Amino acid sequence: MVFHKGQMVRVLHRSSDESWEEYMDGLVGSRGIVTDPDTQINDPDSLIEVSLEDKGTYRLPQDCLEVLE
Amino acid sequence: MTPSPCPVHETMLALKKIPTEGRVVHPRSRRLIEEVATLIQDIVAGRAGAEHLPCIDARTAELCAFAGDPAGVETGLWLTARLAEHTEIFRSHALNRNCAASVCDHLTPAPCQMACPAGIDVPTYLSLIALGRDDEAIEVIRHDNPLPWVCGLVCTRPCELMCVRARIDTPVSIKFLKAFAAERAMSWSRYDNPHKTPATGRKVCVVGAGPGGLSAAYYLALHGHTVRVIEALPRAGGMILVGIPRYRLPSDIIDREVAKIEELGVEFQFNSRFGKDVDLESLRAEGFEAFFFAVGAHASFNLGIDGENDFPQVQGAVDLLQRVALGERRCPGKNVVVIGGGNVAIDAARTCLRLGSEQVTIAYRRTRKEMPADLEEVEQAEEEGVHFELLTVPMAVTGENGNVQALRCLKAKLVTVPGSNRQSPKPVDGSDYAIPADAIISAIGQRVEQRWFERMEGLAWTHRDTIRVNTITMETSLPGIFAAGDAVTGPATVIEAIGGGKRAATAIDRFLAGIPQPKLPPVPMRRQRVPCFDVPAHTKMALKRPEMPLLGIDRRRTTFQQVELGYTENQTREEARRCLRCDICRRCGKCVTICKEKMGVDALALGYLSFEHPEESDFRYTDERCISCGACAANCPTGAMCIEDRGSERILSLCGTILSRQPLVFCADCGAVIGTERYLAFIRGRLGPLAPPPQNGDGPKCDVCARKKGHHGDSTVMATP
């Protein structure tokens, strides 16, 4: 999946990526918008910036995200 | 979506129930519980001050210590445990005036503020800009971001992506409004630093003078610490200086904002590379107690193709941009090929045009749809004449006598690889061809230069070769050492680096003071609640986001002058008035439900209130149908929806947007306000046959006068015109 700026997404589940921290469990189920995908090389392994409704903006691994549109 | 539980709100509800349960009977305990409930009510309503939390702690301690009432002591212990468990959330409610769970009506943050990695109070500064109070707007911004002018020109604006106005037409142009206010405040010498706390005598070293380092230095200085910034380059700015071309961000703007940080007493040590000119031991010997690393990701990845290292005309985009930023103006070649599809590739291509290259081609291996660069940047590059070769896989650099002659490529097609949900480019056999070139620039990503950290044993790295941190505090695996910016996230955004630097500065301050670190990310702070100002509904709908005027195309192709010329003052004020004030309206939709389902009027076309499925919105629609009953305003939990009588009119407004304006009907006898014509007709309709017949000759009467008249023989059911 290539994420694009402005795409609506949901945090589907926790990620097994090392960048996932305990407090991020509270983000599972939140909806938001991709605000900064990997603007360099579209690397599926890179963290992407997602702004979640009422939760704030986080840089998350791509494997925990589901596109809503 | 079910709202997340808010511990503060839950505690208030639990305390309010205690007196009715009859379990706590002693008057002293009951008084203390009621006082704590009142104090928490203040917090929930956004009326609390800094003294509320200590006051709650003191009363809770008193409750626990009062041995005369075991039930009171039990409640006190429960309260103590709750306050301890949710300290950060109570603090964010009381001090930041924001409820991240969006449960407390008066503290629900605006989506734009929540989206900003630095947590800037966007609705407040937009309101101040709309009112022409630019210096106050900058003061608000600089509580959370020391570089408003820079961000006004280059921010990736996550706030605009979350802007609720976009559900109606287009998002408010938050970024450019910030740039206008910063420029105006600087020009009028009203761009001031916040007050510093007294000097603590503690020394902190910041490594890297990019946005993350500058942000950390600014907040550490405001905390009263002595700060020195170590920078490898001869000037401050980091990636915003050497990674962003001057046609997007003039260096004077960076210099002016850095100078304001320097005014706080921050010392800059340029041309000093950490790991080479200075190291941890030498800095510790100078008395530095904490360190913050924001060294960026300045090293380019290699292409890994034949001939890449055989010609001096093959270079990394970051190296090219850095040399140009520091003053070099040598044209890399007449016919340049840039490899990559990200923002850096676009910047390099547009820079080559300005250096005199006649033909600039971007070779990207996927299609335009997959191109990771910002759409606006791609469009501007195309306008300037940059050519795109898509579905192109570079294979080798060829040339003679040390000079590049061409980039050999294969055409590709996108195929779905089994086990992957994304399409990958697959070279097409026999499709090889050559793009003539005398210079090749590689822009396929950047990485952190780890070699300068070799002597920092124990510093943990991620598998992405970035510094591993706790993202709440930005602490690394080494005590007293913090990091943020691209060195932590990989190549990311300016505003993220600024937010990270601010977060780290707070954590460093706590580290130096020996205070435990927070367990949750910071919640943005509401700086003010600017009163709403009137904007007619038709104006609110008619105002459109202005187009940004651009420099003429010929000058864009030939010089490094700023491309985006900025809004005029009138455009700025008008654009700021498009803001929907989501800091006040929390979009709960109660007004719409009441109007439609309880009153059966359906006068509110506010489809934008839904995040996932926004429907049509039109503020003008209300004036056609509203009966001015006030049910929406009476049920609004935040006071966003208001109904009031002004002179001879009843006005319904939502955060200042005037939805309905109807003439009032006055009592013919005593002159009291009865309502509006539509409201009285609505009541007559509801009463049906019970409604009194129209009175001929007599004017409308209020209830009191109608009863008086009824006493003398007429109907007493209803006063109507």
Interface residues (C-beta under 8 A of the other chain):
Chain A: M1 V2 K5 G6 M8 E18 S19 E21 Y23 G26 G29 R31 I33 T35 D36 P37 D38 T39 Q40 I41 N42 D43 P44 D45 S46 L47 E49 S51 E53 D54 K55 G56 T57 Y58 R59 L68
Chain B: M1 S4 A100 A101 S102 T108 P109 P111 M114 A115 C116 P117 G119 T156 P158 L161 M162 G340 G341 G342 N343 V344 R366 E370 P372 A373 D374 L375 S420 N421 R422 Q423 I444 G445 Q446 T462 H463 R464 R468 N470 T471 I472 T489 G490 P491 A492 T493 E496 K519 L520 P521 V523 P524 F611 E612
